Amino acid sequence: MTRTIARLGGLVSLVGLAACTFQGGGLAPFTPTPTAPAETDLEVPYVTTPRPVVAAMLDMAAVGPDDYLIDLGSGDGRIAIMAAQRGARALGVDLDPQRVSQAAAAAAFAQVQDRARFRRQDLFATPLLDADVVTLYLLPEVNLRLRPRLLTELRPGARVVSHNFTMGDWRPDESRELGSSRIHLWIVPAPAEGRWAMEGVATGLLRLEQRFQELSGSLEGRPLRDVTLRGRQLTFTVDLPGETRTFRAIVGDAEMVPDPDAGEAAAWRARRVG
Ligand SMILES: C[S@@+](CC[C@H](N)C(=O)[O-])C[C@H]1O[C@@H](n2cnc3c(N)ncnc32)[C@H](O)[C@@H]1O
């Protein structure tokens, strides 16, 4: 356990953390009760994310009033509360009932209890479908266990932000360092792999191979270059007979269409054929 805490936060002791106050939120000193699970029952011990790191996590995910954020393993609630202070709706789940009470009290003190809610729940049993943003300060192996659900339950374009730990070979779309912390952001990629029948300014078979947000492929056998996928926004360049063209697309389940927000004015469509 000591080694696990050291991996999470370094120097902070559990005793010190249990007695910590909710800085800035003004919560009274936290008093443990006998109902708390043994630390060994928890996937991850309690260590808080420093407040400036929380702010940077929310900045990286561009959290705002239209967002619903879920913090998996919410501790004293600081991530969900700071998201609510930016106008978002937020849910924090934690297996430890003491943390849940502490977080709910802090949300009430910060007067965001209508937008920041907390419940006792195993993070592995928490539905993620509606979340626009998921925040994590867990451990690498826990992130990896969550990864298949993050990729399939969250909508394409949803953001995942993790304090310190990565997600195996799912490369972050962005990483930042702040003091001794690293913050990683992933944008959930749309499933784009397969064969698409393209018609319009270009006609032919578009083949895409995909590994997370990394794609390669061809259009009528001509290799695609500079392929990027961010949520549902796909961009690629291809050398066509007599011209080099960059396509900016929105990837739907069955159809790919030009992305007007990316300035794509050309007339074309691609229909999924396999
Ligand atoms: C490292 S702390 C992170 C707290 C907060 N998210 C933050 O960044 O300040 C991890 C939290 O996960 C909780 N936890 C551990 N295993 C859990 C599980 N299986 N389900 C829900 N919460 C869990 C712990 O009680 C602890 O509060």
The ligand as a Gaussian input file, in Angstrom:
#p B3LYP/6-31G(d) Opt

LIG

0 1
 C       -6.246000       8.909000      -5.809000
 S       -7.825000       9.248000      -5.135000
 C       -8.401000      10.509000      -6.259000
 C       -9.386000      11.473000      -5.621000
 C       -9.854000      12.591000      -6.546000
 N      -10.362000      12.077000      -7.805000
 C       -8.729000      13.551000      -6.818000
 O       -8.139000      13.475000      -7.912000
 O       -8.427000      14.370000      -5.935000
 C       -8.712000       7.767000      -5.622000
 C      -10.084000       7.634000      -5.012000
 O      -10.689000       6.476000      -5.569000
 C      -11.478000       5.848000      -4.583000
 N      -11.645000       4.452000      -5.003000
 C      -10.756000       3.445000      -4.963000
 N      -11.267000       2.319000      -5.486000
 C      -12.531000       2.622000      -5.906000
 C      -13.558000       1.887000      -6.561000
 N      -13.405000       0.592000      -6.902000
 N      -14.710000       2.525000      -6.857000
 C      -14.878000       3.833000      -6.523000
 N      -13.938000       4.575000      -5.898000
 C      -12.776000       3.987000      -5.601000
 C      -10.708000       6.039000      -3.304000
 O      -11.557000       5.946000      -2.174000
 C      -10.122000       7.451000      -3.506000
 O      -10.948000       8.428000      -2.909000

